[in-house]
Amino acid sequence: MTAKRIDVLDLLRGVAIMGTLGTNIWIFTSPAGPAGVLDALGGTGAVETVLRFLSNGKFLALLTLLFGIGLELQYRSAARRGAPWPGRYLWRAGLLFAEGLLHYLLVFEFDVLMGYAVTSVVVAYLIGRSDRVVTAWTAGAGVVFASVVGLVTLALISDDTPASPSRPGTLFTDGSYADQVAARIELAGFYRLEAVFIIPLGITLFLLGARLMRAGALEDSARGAALRGRLMAAGLGVGVPLNLLTSFAGDDWVLVDRYLLPPLVALGLLALITGVAHRMSRLSGGVPGFARRGLTAAGRTALSCYVAQNLIASVLCYGWGLGLAAKLADLRPWWTVAAWAGICLLLATLSALWLRRFRRGPLELVWHWAYTAPRRRLAAADSSGR
């Protein structure tokens, strides 16, 4: 059961990572780039709106749930070892924040890792508490999050909101890499506003993911199947139709469309993907097919793939790279879909090849080295003192 559960978790991570690119690719392929994010994620026709609906916010929410599941596994591991909690996990969160900060400055304006790092510190102190405390925090953070989204949505409807920051329209088509880094520093307040939504949403979904793990949502068992059935009914039966409506409701509903309804859909996706994976595993005798191997490999190298997909998209789209966002603007939305599919296929293939020789992805190896550095120094000090 443990091996299968971890395998399914890697598969889910791979799907979530590829799915987040499904949203971000619209930003990269817009000639205005991240500075025109509202236009990049807004509707410009029925076909493009439906294509964006398929990924917008849903896989970010799925990834957030999976971070909560990962935190639960870290907590269990510490409990088995008798190690203090949160203990070394706080160093882990600090490294995640540093990674996110570098990713924001050097690669992509809408990094989520810094928000996850802050959220993980809060949740680390909650995850071992009583069900009553966890339920109260989950509900409280959810109410705060929904209230913020509701208030900002009302402001958008009444047009009582500030405009996007003014930047040269050619920053992402003609600007240099250094210009873009400087803009990220200058406009950090604007680009980091997403944390207002990610942190309270993250607390809710981290805790919910941990509780779903405990309830057996990833198990290939009768109780797991029953729970997944309820999640699919809510997420796919209710969440999907409502989210489709908000996708066509206009720019004023962008926050509801991206942050409020997608978590409900993500619960259904988590259940659906897990159930299908278990069924296919039984039918194939546990031998994964090509698609599952690629997605699982991407999930095992999730951090590397997350950074690499944004870096590759930057090189393809921005003026200091190939500049395809401007050159192929008339071929949207189809070249956007092709770019997403090509990057996903490339990363799935490279991840699978990399894991034939290494246990971890490239960035995961660096990250693990940094995470274990304090223990190595302590061990070296103990050895020299004997």
Secondary structure as a PSIPRED ss2 file (coil, helix, strand):
# PSIPRED VFORMAT (PSIPRED V4.0)

   1 M C   1.000  0.000  0.000
   2 T H   0.000  1.000  0.000
   3 A H   0.000  1.000  0.000
   4 K H   0.000  1.000  0.000
   5 R H   0.000  1.000  0.000
   6 I H   0.000  1.000  0.000
   7 D H   0.000  1.000  0.000
   8 V H   0.000  1.000  0.000
   9 L H   0.000  1.000  0.000
  10 D H   0.000  1.000  0.000
  11 L H   0.000  1.000  0.000
  12 L H   0.000  1.000  0.000
  13 R H   0.000  1.000  0.000
  14 G H   0.000  1.000  0.000
  15 V H   0.000  1.000  0.000
  16 A H   0.000  1.000  0.000
  17 I H   0.000  1.000  0.000
  18 M H   0.000  1.000  0.000
  19 G H   0.000  1.000  0.000
  20 T H   0.000  1.000  0.000
  21 L H   0.000  1.000  0.000
  22 G H   0.000  1.000  0.000
  23 T H   0.000  1.000  0.000
  24 N H   0.000  1.000  0.000
  25 I H   0.000  1.000  0.000
  26 W H   0.000  1.000  0.000
  27 I H   0.000  1.000  0.000
  28 F H   0.000  1.000  0.000
  29 T C   1.000  0.000  0.000
  30 S C   1.000  0.000  0.000
  31 P C   1.000  0.000  0.000
  32 A C   1.000  0.000  0.000
  33 G H   0.000  1.000  0.000
  34 P H   0.000  1.000  0.000
  35 A H   0.000  1.000  0.000
  36 G H   0.000  1.000  0.000
  37 V H   0.000  1.000  0.000
  38 L H   0.000  1.000  0.000
  39 D H   0.000  1.000  0.000
  40 A H   0.000  1.000  0.000
  41 L C   1.000  0.000  0.000
  42 G C   1.000  0.000  0.000
  43 G C   1.000  0.000  0.000
  44 T C   1.000  0.000  0.000
  45 G C   1.000  0.000  0.000
  46 A H   0.000  1.000  0.000
  47 V H   0.000  1.000  0.000
  48 E H   0.000  1.000  0.000
  49 T H   0.000  1.000  0.000
  50 V H   0.000  1.000  0.000
  51 L H   0.000  1.000  0.000
  52 R H   0.000  1.000  0.000
  53 F H   0.000  1.000  0.000
  54 L C   1.000  0.000  0.000
  55 S C   1.000  0.000  0.000
  56 N C   1.000  0.000  0.000
  57 G C   1.000  0.000  0.000
  58 K H   0.000  1.000  0.000
  59 F H   0.000  1.000  0.000
  60 L H   0.000  1.000  0.000
  61 A H   0.000  1.000  0.000
  62 L H   0.000  1.000  0.000
  63 L H   0.000  1.000  0.000
  64 T H   0.000  1.000  0.000
  65 L H   0.000  1.000  0.000
  66 L H   0.000  1.000  0.000
  67 F H   0.000  1.000  0.000
  68 G H   0.000  1.000  0.000
  69 I H   0.000  1.000  0.000
  70 G H   0.000  1.000  0.000
  71 L H   0.000  1.000  0.000
  72 E H   0.000  1.000  0.000
  73 L H   0.000  1.000  0.000
  74 Q H   0.000  1.000  0.000
  75 Y H   0.000  1.000  0.000
  76 R H   0.000  1.000  0.000
  77 S H   0.000  1.000  0.000
  78 A H   0.000  1.000  0.000
  79 A H   0.000  1.000  0.000
  80 R H   0.000  1.000  0.000
  81 R H   0.000  1.000  0.000
  82 G C   1.000  0.000  0.000
  83 A C   1.000  0.000  0.000
  84 P C   1.000  0.000  0.000
  85 W C   1.000  0.000  0.000
  86 P C   1.000  0.000  0.000
  87 G C   1.000  0.000  0.000
  88 R C   1.000  0.000  0.000
  89 Y H   0.000  1.000  0.000
  90 L H   0.000  1.000  0.000
  91 W H   0.000  1.000  0.000
  92 R H   0.000  1.000  0.000
  93 A H   0.000  1.000  0.000
  94 G H   0.000  1.000  0.000
  95 L H   0.000  1.000  0.000
  96 L H   0.000  1.000  0.000
  97 F H   0.000  1.000  0.000
  98 A H   0.000  1.000  0.000
  99 E H   0.000  1.000  0.000
 100 G H   0.000  1.000  0.000
 101 L H   0.000  1.000  0.000
 102 L H   0.000  1.000  0.000
 103 H H   0.000  1.000  0.000
 104 Y H   0.000  1.000  0.000
 105 L H   0.000  1.000  0.000
 106 L H   0.000  1.000  0.000
 107 V C   1.000  0.000  0.000
 108 F C   1.000  0.000  0.000
 109 E C   1.000  0.000  0.000
 110 F C   1.000  0.000  0.000
 111 D C   1.000  0.000  0.000
 112 V C   1.000  0.000  0.000
 113 L H   0.000  1.000  0.000
 114 M H   0.000  1.000  0.000
 115 G H   0.000  1.000  0.000
 116 Y H   0.000  1.000  0.000
 117 A H   0.000  1.000  0.000
 118 V H   0.000  1.000  0.000
 119 T H   0.000  1.000  0.000
 120 S H   0.000  1.000  0.000
 121 V H   0.000  1.000  0.000
 122 V H   0.000  1.000  0.000
 123 V H   0.000  1.000  0.000
 124 A H   0.000  1.000  0.000
 125 Y C   1.000  0.000  0.000
 126 L C   1.000  0.000  0.000
 127 I C   1.000  0.000  0.000
 128 G C   1.000  0.000  0.000
 129 R C   1.000  0.000  0.000
 130 S C   1.000  0.000  0.000
 131 D H   0.000  1.000  0.000
 132 R H   0.000  1.000  0.000
 133 V H   0.000  1.000  0.000
 134 V H   0.000  1.000  0.000
 135 T H   0.000  1.000  0.000
 136 A H   0.000  1.000  0.000
 137 W H   0.000  1.000  0.000
 138 T H   0.000  1.000  0.000
 139 A H   0.000  1.000  0.000
 140 G H   0.000  1.000  0.000
 141 A H   0.000  1.000  0.000
 142 G H   0.000  1.000  0.000
 143 V H   0.000  1.000  0.000
 144 V H   0.000  1.000  0.000
 145 F H   0.000  1.000  0.000
 146 A H   0.000  1.000  0.000
 147 S H   0.000  1.000  0.000
 148 V H   0.000  1.000  0.000
 149 V H   0.000  1.000  0.000
 150 G H   0.000  1.000  0.000
 151 L H   0.000  1.000  0.000
 152 V H   0.000  1.000  0.000
 153 T H   0.000  1.000  0.000
 154 L H   0.000  1.000  0.000
 155 A H   0.000  1.000  0.000
 156 L H   0.000  1.000  0.000
 157 I H   0.000  1.000  0.000
 158 S C   1.000  0.000  0.000
 159 D C   1.000  0.000  0.000
 160 D C   1.000  0.000  0.000
 161 T C   1.000  0.000  0.000
 162 P C   1.000  0.000  0.000
 163 A C   1.000  0.000  0.000
 164 S C   1.000  0.000  0.000
 165 P C   1.000  0.000  0.000
 166 S C   1.000  0.000  0.000
 167 R C   1.000  0.000  0.000
 168 P C   1.000  0.000  0.000
 169 G C   1.000  0.000  0.000
 170 T C   1.000  0.000  0.000
 171 L C   1.000  0.000  0.000
 172 F C   1.000  0.000  0.000
 173 T C   1.000  0.000  0.000
 174 D C   1.000  0.000  0.000
 175 G C   1.000  0.000  0.000
 176 S C   1.000  0.000  0.000
 177 Y H   0.000  1.000  0.000
 178 A H   0.000  1.000  0.000
 179 D H   0.000  1.000  0.000
 180 Q H   0.000  1.000  0.000
 181 V H   0.000  1.000  0.000
 182 A H   0.000  1.000  0.000
 183 A H   0.000  1.000  0.000
 184 R H   0.000  1.000  0.000
 185 I H   0.000  1.000  0.000
 186 E H   0.000  1.000  0.000
 187 L C   1.000  0.000  0.000
 188 A H   0.000  1.000  0.000
 189 G H   0.000  1.000  0.000
 190 F H   0.000  1.000  0.000
 191 Y H   0.000  1.000  0.000
 192 R H   0.000  1.000  0.000
 193 L H   0.000  1.000  0.000
 194 E H   0.000  1.000  0.000
 195 A H   0.000  1.000  0.000
 196 V H   0.000  1.000  0.000
 197 F H   0.000  1.000  0.000
 198 I H   0.000  1.000  0.000
 199 I H   0.000  1.000  0.000
 200 P H   0.000  1.000  0.000
 201 L H   0.000  1.000  0.000
 202 G H   0.000  1.000  0.000
 203 I H   0.000  1.000  0.000
 204 T H   0.000  1.000  0.000
 205 L H   0.000  1.000  0.000
 206 F H   0.000  1.000  0.000
 207 L H   0.000  1.000  0.000
 208 L H   0.000  1.000  0.000
 209 G H   0.000  1.000  0.000
 210 A H   0.000  1.000  0.000
 211 R H   0.000  1.000  0.000
 212 L H   0.000  1.000  0.000
 213 M H   0.000  1.000  0.000
 214 R H   0.000  1.000  0.000
 215 A H   0.000  1.000  0.000
 216 G C   1.000  0.000  0.000
 217 A C   1.000  0.000  0.000
 218 L C   1.000  0.000  0.000
 219 E C   1.000  0.000  0.000
 220 D C   1.000  0.000  0.000
 221 S C   1.000  0.000  0.000
 222 A H   0.000  1.000  0.000
 223 R H   0.000  1.000  0.000
 224 G H   0.000  1.000  0.000
 225 A H   0.000  1.000  0.000
 226 A H   0.000  1.000  0.000
 227 L H   0.000  1.000  0.000
 228 R H   0.000  1.000  0.000
 229 G H   0.000  1.000  0.000
 230 R H   0.000  1.000  0.000
 231 L H   0.000  1.000  0.000
 232 M H   0.000  1.000  0.000
 233 A H   0.000  1.000  0.000
 234 A H   0.000  1.000  0.000
 235 G H   0.000  1.000  0.000
 236 L H   0.000  1.000  0.000
 237 G H   0.000  1.000  0.000
 238 V H   0.000  1.000  0.000
 239 G H   0.000  1.000  0.000
 240 V H   0.000  1.000  0.000
 241 P H   0.000  1.000  0.000
 242 L H   0.000  1.000  0.000
 243 N H   0.000  1.000  0.000
 244 L H   0.000  1.000  0.000
 245 L H   0.000  1.000  0.000
 246 T H   0.000  1.000  0.000
 247 S H   0.000  1.000  0.000
 248 F C   1.000  0.000  0.000
 249 A C   1.000  0.000  0.000
 250 G C   1.000  0.000  0.000
 251 D H   0.000  1.000  0.000
 252 D H   0.000  1.000  0.000
 253 W H   0.000  1.000  0.000
 254 V H   0.000  1.000  0.000
 255 L H   0.000  1.000  0.000
 256 V H   0.000  1.000  0.000
 257 D H   0.000  1.000  0.000
 258 R H   0.000  1.000  0.000
 259 Y H   0.000  1.000  0.000
 260 L H   0.000  1.000  0.000
 261 L C   1.000  0.000  0.000
 262 P H   0.000  1.000  0.000
 263 P H   0.000  1.000  0.000
 264 L H   0.000  1.000  0.000
 265 V H   0.000  1.000  0.000
 266 A H   0.000  1.000  0.000
 267 L H   0.000  1.000  0.000
 268 G H   0.000  1.000  0.000
 269 L H   0.000  1.000  0.000
 270 L H   0.000  1.000  0.000
 271 A H   0.000  1.000  0.000
 272 L H   0.000  1.000  0.000
 273 I H   0.000  1.000  0.000
 274 T H   0.000  1.000  0.000
 275 G H   0.000  1.000  0.000
 276 V H   0.000  1.000  0.000
 277 A H   0.000  1.000  0.000
 278 H H   0.000  1.000  0.000
 279 R H   0.000  1.000  0.000
 280 M H   0.000  1.000  0.000
 281 S H   0.000  1.000  0.000
 282 R H   0.000  1.000  0.000
 283 L H   0.000  1.000  0.000
 284 S C   1.000  0.000  0.000
 285 G C   1.000  0.000  0.000
 286 G C   1.000  0.000  0.000
 287 V C   1.000  0.000  0.000
 288 P C   1.000  0.000  0.000
 289 G C   1.000  0.000  0.000
 290 F H   0.000  1.000  0.000
 291 A H   0.000  1.000  0.000
 292 R H   0.000  1.000  0.000
 293 R H   0.000  1.000  0.000
 294 G H   0.000  1.000  0.000
 295 L H   0.000  1.000  0.000
 296 T H   0.000  1.000  0.000
 297 A H   0.000  1.000  0.000
 298 A H   0.000  1.000  0.000
 299 G H   0.000  1.000  0.000
 300 R H   0.000  1.000  0.000
 301 T C   1.000  0.000  0.000
 302 A H   0.000  1.000  0.000
 303 L H   0.000  1.000  0.000
 304 S H   0.000  1.000  0.000
 305 C H   0.000  1.000  0.000
 306 Y H   0.000  1.000  0.000
 307 V H   0.000  1.000  0.000
 308 A H   0.000  1.000  0.000
 309 Q H   0.000  1.000  0.000
 310 N H   0.000  1.000  0.000
 311 L H   0.000  1.000  0.000
 312 I H   0.000  1.000  0.000
 313 A H   0.000  1.000  0.000
 314 S H   0.000  1.000  0.000
 315 V H   0.000  1.000  0.000
 316 L H   0.000  1.000  0.000
 317 C H   0.000  1.000  0.000
 318 Y C   1.000  0.000  0.000
 319 G C   1.000  0.000  0.000
 320 W C   1.000  0.000  0.000
 321 G C   1.000  0.000  0.000
 322 L C   1.000  0.000  0.000
 323 G C   1.000  0.000  0.000
 324 L H   0.000  1.000  0.000
 325 A H   0.000  1.000  0.000
 326 A H   0.000  1.000  0.000
 327 K H   0.000  1.000  0.000
 328 L C   1.000  0.000  0.000
 329 A H   0.000  1.000  0.000
 330 D H   0.000  1.000  0.000
 331 L H   0.000  1.000  0.000
 332 R C   1.000  0.000  0.000
 333 P C   1.000  0.000  0.000
 334 W H   0.000  1.000  0.000
 335 W H   0.000  1.000  0.000
 336 T H   0.000  1.000  0.000
 337 V H   0.000  1.000  0.000
 338 A H   0.000  1.000  0.000
 339 A H   0.000  1.000  0.000
 340 W H   0.000  1.000  0.000
 341 A H   0.000  1.000  0.000
 342 G H   0.000  1.000  0.000
 343 I H   0.000  1.000  0.000
 344 C H   0.000  1.000  0.000
 345 L H   0.000  1.000  0.000
 346 L H   0.000  1.000  0.000
 347 L H   0.000  1.000  0.000
 348 A H   0.000  1.000  0.000
 349 T H   0.000  1.000  0.000
 350 L H   0.000  1.000  0.000
 351 S H   0.000  1.000  0.000
 352 A H   0.000  1.000  0.000
 353 L H   0.000  1.000  0.000
 354 W H   0.000  1.000  0.000
 355 L C   1.000  0.000  0.000
 356 R C   1.000  0.000  0.000
 357 R C   1.000  0.000  0.000
 358 F C   1.000  0.000  0.000
 359 R C   1.000  0.000  0.000
 360 R C   1.000  0.000  0.000
 361 G C   1.000  0.000  0.000
 362 P H   0.000  1.000  0.000
 363 L H   0.000  1.000  0.000
 364 E H   0.000  1.000  0.000
 365 L H   0.000  1.000  0.000
 366 V H   0.000  1.000  0.000
 367 W H   0.000  1.000  0.000
 368 H H   0.000  1.000  0.000
 369 W H   0.000  1.000  0.000
 370 A H   0.000  1.000  0.000
 371 Y H   0.000  1.000  0.000
 372 T H   0.000  1.000  0.000
 373 A H   0.000  1.000  0.000
 374 P H   0.000  1.000  0.000
 375 R H   0.000  1.000  0.000
 376 R H   0.000  1.000  0.000
 377 R H   0.000  1.000  0.000
 378 L H   0.000  1.000  0.000
 379 A H   0.000  1.000  0.000
 380 A H   0.000  1.000  0.000
 381 A H   0.000  1.000  0.000
 382 D H   0.000  1.000  0.000
 383 S H   0.000  1.000  0.000
 384 S H   0.000  1.000  0.000
 385 G H   0.000  1.000  0.000
 386 R C   1.000  0.000  0.000
